Amino acid sequence: MDFFISAAYADTAAGGPPGGEYMQFILLAGFLVIFYMMIWRPQAKRAKEHRNLVSGLQKGDEVVTSGGIAGKVTKVTDDFLVIEASDTVELKVQKSAVIAALPKGTLKAI
């Protein structure tokens, strides 16, 4: 059957692309830099901002939770907040559920 299919041998004189080993390293390093700049660094920045927001919460701050509930903080503990959503409604939420602090007086304007 060898007369139907001829054998293909690699050409040893041609070599690979110019700078073969180094080019692969440069491409890998480039992808790592792009990954860091576009994904890792912005995510770490957002996490740091959220950590600072949550640690700085105090009584009287107006906040919005991840569920969309807006209210005024009436009590702060280590892991939880008590939020006054209206005059008669108080909700206990985890600190991590707070996504934004509102400027003073925002709730009265709504």
C-alpha positions, -999 to 999 in steps of 0.1 A, spaced: 0 0 0 30 23 2 29 30 -35 -6 48 -32 5 71 -4 39 87 -4 57 93 28 60 129 40 93 138 57 99 170 76 124 194 61 151 198 87 169 226 69 140 251 70 137 255 108 108 272 126 96 308 125 122 334 134 127 337 172 104 307 178 111 300 215 113 337 224 81 346 205 61 321 224 73 336 257 66 371 246 30 362 235 24 345 268 37 375 288 16 398 266 -16 378 274 -8 378 311 -3 416 310 -36 421 292 -54 397 316 -40 417 346 -49 451 331 -84 443 319 -97 418 345 -77 415 377 -69 451 385 -104 466 379 -120 438 400 -95 443 429 -102 481 427 -140 476 429 -136 451 458 -114 476 477 -139 504 472 -167 482 484 -147 472 515 -141 508 523 -178 517 518 -189 489 541 -164 496 568 -172 533 568 -210 529 574 -224 545 604 -257 555 620 -276 581 599 -261 571 565 -285 566 536 -278 535 516 -291 512 488 -290 474 491 -283 449 463 -321 442 464 -329 478 456 -341 488 490 -332 523 500 -331 534 537 -314 551 565 -290 531 588 -302 530 624 -279 505 639 -245 490 629 -230 458 643 -200 437 631 -218 419 602 -253 434 600 -271 467 597 -306 478 606 -321 499 579 -352 520 583 -370 517 550 -400 538 562 -413 552 595 -425 518 607 -404 493 588 -369 483 599 -349 457 581 -318 437 591 -294 432 563 -258 420 559 -233 447 555 -221 431 522 -256 437 507 -251 474 507 -240 485 472 -240 523 475 -242 551 500 -265 580 490 -259 617 497 -278 631 527 -314 640 520 -318 618 490 -345 597 506 -367 627 514 -363 639 477 -376 605 464 
